[in-house]
Amino acid sequence: MKMISRRDFLKASAVVGATAAMTACGGSSSTSTAASSVASSTAASAAATNGSANIGVCIYQFADNFMTLYRSDLEEYLKDMGYSVTIMDGKNDQNTQTEQINTFLQQGVDVLVINPVQTTSAQTIVDTVKPSETPIVFINREPDKSVLDSYADKCCYVGADARQSGTYQGELILETETQGDINGDGKITYIMCKGDPENIDAQYRTEYSIKALTDAGKEVECLYEYLDNWDQTTAQQDVANALSQYGDKIEVVFCNNDAMALGALQSIQQANRTVGKDIYLVGVDALAEAVQDVLDGNMTGTVLNDDVGQATAAAEATKLYVEGSKVEQYYWVDYVKVTKDNASEYAK
């Protein structure tokens, strides 16, 4: 039987017409936004716009594994809609991204799709763009609601609620044989590999992964939180140091994303620890390599950050702006827990 790719699986399982499927909501409630059937829904869009719209896309950093998938999907969908698309690499530098936004404004793009380097700069971005009345679709990194309110009807956010991803990480641990308490002392001891401290996703994943444990009545002890900024190599080094310092006391390694989890796994294996036997490891994103590690038993689990669904929702929101249609303030896409039982569905 031929294995379907992760991306093809997500597309095949999507609902035709993402505009109808997108449901706006606020707060922590997440409504699944499925990817549309590109072949059927975008043909009409392309005919309607006749290739007349120019879309400027700002990505915080091309080197980010997840955003590589995201921007590839987004570019595909926007071009299928008949739009001209230019994508810029912010290189994880807000000043660089700000210059790119100004260049797009000088070029007179019809819509800006922005994955901000720093969410704390989102208000400045809006203040810069607002005089031109160019619509903004913020993606992946959620600005404060006040930022969206300050540019009403011209600004929206497309993403996934990171509280859900953190909760799912905690649930993955609770679903293990020992519920995270490998040594049976009644307490779950863990280390946390954190992403960018200014990123709301990192903050929520850190908080809600542990909240899921404490809400279930578990006693927890944080041995250390490492600021690894989403980076695999940094996480590998920090987890190696943690394993050397804390040894068998470490029962769970939480990572805010899969890149850091992959780095953590390298150090876990080098320390002759075995995931599922004497340590647990969870990440977020469902990157291909991480999904394979889940299948192989080298990771306890990961959480799918649906690049296909989010990119499609972002493309559909962009289309609404181009056509002058009503755009909601928020479009949410659900996360999915990935375990050994369902990982084959998301493997490449």
C-alpha positions in Angstrom: 0.0 0.0 0.0 1.4 3.4 -1.0 2.1 5.8 1.9 0.4 9.1 1.3 2.6 12.2 2.1 1.7 14.3 5.1 0.9 17.3 2.9 -1.3 15.3 0.5 -3.1 13.7 3.5 -3.9 17.1 4.9 -5.1 18.4 1.6 -7.1 15.2 0.9 -8.8 15.4 4.3 -9.7 19.1 3.9 -13.1 20.6 3.2 -13.7 22.2 -0.2 -14.0 26.0 0.1 -12.0 27.3 3.0 -13.9 30.5 3.1 -17.1 28.7 4.1 -15.2 26.6 6.6 -13.4 29.5 8.3 -15.2 30.4 11.5 -14.2 33.5 13.4 -13.8 33.3 17.1 -11.9 34.9 19.9 -10.2 33.9 23.2 -9.0 30.4 23.6 -11.7 28.7 21.6 -10.3 27.0 18.5 -12.4 26.1 15.4 -10.8 23.8 12.8 -10.2 25.6 9.5 -9.6 22.9 6.9 -7.5 23.4 3.7 -9.6 23.9 0.6 -9.4 21.8 -2.5 -7.0 24.0 -4.5 -7.9 22.6 -7.9 -11.6 23.4 -7.5 -11.8 26.5 -5.3 -8.9 28.6 -6.7 -9.8 28.3 -10.3 -12.8 30.6 -9.8 -10.6 32.9 -7.7 -8.0 33.2 -10.4 -10.7 34.0 -13.0 -12.3 36.6 -10.7 -9.1 38.5 -10.0 -7.5 37.9 -13.4 -4.0 37.9 -11.8 -4.5 41.6 -10.9 -3.5 41.5 -7.2 0.1 41.9 -5.9 0.7 40.3 -2.5 3.7 41.0 -0.3 4.6 38.3 2.2 7.0 38.9 5.1 8.3 35.8 6.9 10.2 36.2 10.1 12.9 33.8 9.1 13.3 31.4 6.1 15.5 29.1 8.2 12.6 28.1 10.5 11.6 24.6 9.6 7.8 25.1 10.1 7.7 28.4 8.3 9.5 26.8 5.3 6.5 24.5 5.0 4.0 27.3 5.6 5.4 29.8 3.1 5.7 27.1 0.4 2.0 26.3 0.9 1.0 29.9 1.1 2.9 30.8 -2.1 1.3 27.9 -3.9 -2.3 28.8 -2.9 -1.9 32.5 -3.6 -0.4 31.9 -7.1 -3.2 29.4 -7.8 -5.6 32.2 -7.1 -3.9 34.2 -9.8 -2.0 36.6 -7.6 1.5 37.9 -8.0 3.5 36.9 -4.9 6.7 38.2 -3.5 8.1 36.7 -0.3 10.8 38.3 1.8 13.1 36.7 4.5 13.2 38.9 7.6 16.2 36.9 8.8 14.9 37.1 12.4 15.7 40.8 12.5 12.8 43.3 13.0 14.7 46.2 11.4 15.2 44.1 8.3 11.5 43.2 8.2 10.4 46.8 8.7 12.5 47.9 5.7 10.9 45.1 3.7 7.4 46.3 4.7 8.3 49.8 3.6 9.5 48.6 0.3 6.2 46.7 -0.3 4.3 49.9 0.6 6.4 51.9 -1.9 5.6 49.2 -4.5 1.9 49.5 -3.8 1.0 45.9 -3.0 -2.7 45.1 -2.5 -2.3 43.0 0.7 0.5 42.4 3.1 0.8 39.0 4.8 3.1 39.4 7.8 4.7 36.8 10.1 6.3 39.3 12.5 9.8 38.9 13.8 8.6 40.4 17.1 5.0 40.4 18.1 5.8 43.4 20.3 6.4 45.4 17.1 3.0 44.6 15.6 1.5 47.9 16.6 4.4 49.8 15.0 3.9 47.7 11.9 0.2 48.6 11.8 1.0 52.3 12.4 3.4 52.2 9.5 1.0 50.5 7.1 -2.3 52.3 8.2 -1.8 55.5 6.2 -1.7 53.5 3.0 -4.9 51.6 3.9 -3.2 48.4 2.8 -4.9 45.4 4.5 -2.7 43.2 6.7 -3.1 39.4 7.4 -1.0 38.6 10.4 0.0 34.9 10.5 1.6 32.4 12.9 2.6 34.9 15.6 -0.4 36.4 17.3 -0.4 40.2 18.0 -2.4 41.6 20.9 -6.1 42.1 20.2 -5.6 45.9 20.7 -3.3 45.9 17.6 -6.0 44.4 15.4 -8.6 46.7 16.9 -6.5 49.7 16.0 -6.8 48.9 12.3 -10.4 47.6 12.3 -11.7 46.0 9.1 -8.2 46.2 7.5 -6.3 43.7 9.8 -6.9 40.1 10.8 -5.0 37.2 12.4 -4.8 33.6 11.1 -3.3 31.0 13.3 -3.7 28.3 15.9 -4.3 28.7 19.6 -1.1 27.8 21.2 -2.9 27.1 24.5 -4.3 24.1 22.7 -0.9 22.8 21.6 0.5 23.1 25.1 -2.5 21.3 26.6 -2.0 18.5 24.0 1.6 18.2 25.0 0.6 17.7 28.6 -2.1 15.2 27.6 0.5 13.2 25.6 2.4 12.7 28.8 -0.7 11.8 30.8 -1.5 9.2 28.2 1.7 7.3 28.8 1.9 4.1 30.9 3.2 6.0 33.9 1.5 9.3 33.3 4.9 10.9 33.3 5.9 9.6 36.8 8.5 7.1 35.6 10.1 6.5 39.0 6.7 6.3 40.8 7.5 8.9 43.5 4.2 10.7 42.9 5.9 13.7 41.2 6.6 14.5 37.5 10.0 16.1 37.2 10.8 17.9 33.9 12.9 20.3 31.9 11.5 22.8 29.4 13.1 23.9 26.1 11.5 27.2 25.3 11.2 29.3 22.1 11.4 33.0 21.7 10.3 34.5 25.0 8.4 37.3 23.2 6.4 34.8 21.2 3.0 34.1 22.6 3.2 30.5 21.2 6.3 29.8 23.4 4.6 31.4 26.4 1.4 29.4 26.1 3.0 26.1 25.2 5.2 26.4 28.3 2.3 27.4 30.6 -0.4 25.1 29.3 1.7 21.9 28.9 2.2 22.0 32.7 -1.3 23.2 33.4 -2.6 20.1 31.8 -0.6 18.0 34.3 -1.6 20.1 37.4 -5.3 20.2 36.2 -5.2 16.4 36.2 -4.0 16.5 39.9 -0.4 15.7 39.2 2.5 17.2 41.3 5.2 18.6 39.1 8.7 19.9 39.6 10.5 22.0 37.0 14.2 21.2 37.2 15.2 24.0 34.7 13.8 26.0 31.8 16.1 26.6 28.9 15.8 29.5 26.5 16.6 27.8 23.2 14.9 30.2 20.8 13.4 27.4 18.6 17.0 26.2 17.7 17.9 22.5 17.4 21.6 22.9 18.2 21.1 25.1 21.2 18.5 22.6 22.6 20.9 19.7 22.0 23.6 21.5 24.0 21.2 22.5 26.8 19.6 19.1 27.2 23.1 17.5 27.2 24.0 19.8 30.1 20.7 19.0 31.9 21.2 15.3 31.5 24.7 15.6 32.9 23.5 17.8 35.8 20.2 16.1 36.7 20.6 12.6 35.4 17.7 10.2 36.1 15.8 12.9 37.9 14.6 14.1 34.4 11.4 12.2 33.6 10.0 14.5 30.8 11.5 16.8 28.3 9.0 19.4 27.0 10.0 21.3 23.8 8.1 24.2 22.4 8.8 23.0 18.9 10.0 19.9 17.1 13.4 21.4 16.1 14.3 21.6 19.7 12.9 18.2 20.4 15.1 16.7 17.6 18.1 18.3 19.3 17.0 17.0 22.7 16.6 13.5 21.2 20.2 13.6 20.1 21.5 14.3 23.6 19.0 11.8 25.1 20.4 9.0 22.9 24.0 10.1 23.5 23.3 9.8 27.2 22.0 6.2 26.7 18.5 7.1 27.8 15.6 5.5 26.1 12.4 7.4 25.2 9.3 5.6 26.5 11.4 3.6 29.0 13.2 6.0 31.3 12.3 9.4 29.8 9.6 11.1 27.8 10.0 13.6 25.0 7.3 15.8 23.3 7.4 18.6 20.7 5.2 20.6 18.5 4.9 21.0 14.6 4.8 17.4 13.4 7.9 17.9 11.2 8.6 14.9 9.0 11.6 13.8 11.0 9.8 14.2 14.3 6.8 12.2 13.0 9.2 9.4 11.9 10.7 9.4 15.4 7.2 9.1 16.9 6.6 6.1 14.6 10.0 4.6 15.6 9.3 5.1 19.3 12.1 7.7 19.7 9.6 10.5 20.6 6.6 10.2 22.9 4.6 12.4 20.6 4.3 15.7 18.9 1.5 18.1 18.0 0.6 18.9 14.4 0.8 22.6 13.7 -1.3 22.5 10.5 0.7 24.5 7.9 -1.7 23.5 5.1 -4.8 24.6 7.0 -3.2 27.8 8.2 -1.7 28.7 4.8 -5.0 28.1 3.1 -6.9 30.2 5.6 -4.4 33.0 5.2 -4.7 32.8 1.4 -8.5 32.9 1.7 -8.4 35.9 4.0 -6.1 37.6 1.5 -8.6 36.8 -1.2 -11.4 38.4 0.8 -9.4 41.6 1.2 -8.6 41.7 -2.5 -12.3 41.3 -3.4 -13.4 43.9 -0.8 -15.4 41.3 1.1 -16.0 41.2 4.9 -13.0 39.8 6.8 -13.3 38.5 10.4 -10.8 39.5 13.0 -9.6 35.9 13.8 -9.4 32.7 11.9 -8.3 29.7 14.1 -7.0 26.3 12.9 -7.0 23.3 15.3 -3.8 21.5 16.4 -3.8 17.6 16.4 -2.1 15.2 18.8 0.3 12.9 16.9 1.1 9.6 18.6 2.4 6.3 17.4 -1.2 5.2 16.7 -1.9 7.9 14.1 1.6 9.2 13.1 1.5 7.2 9.8 -1.2 9.6 8.6 1.2 12.5 8.9 4.4 10.8 7.7 6.1 11.8 4.5 
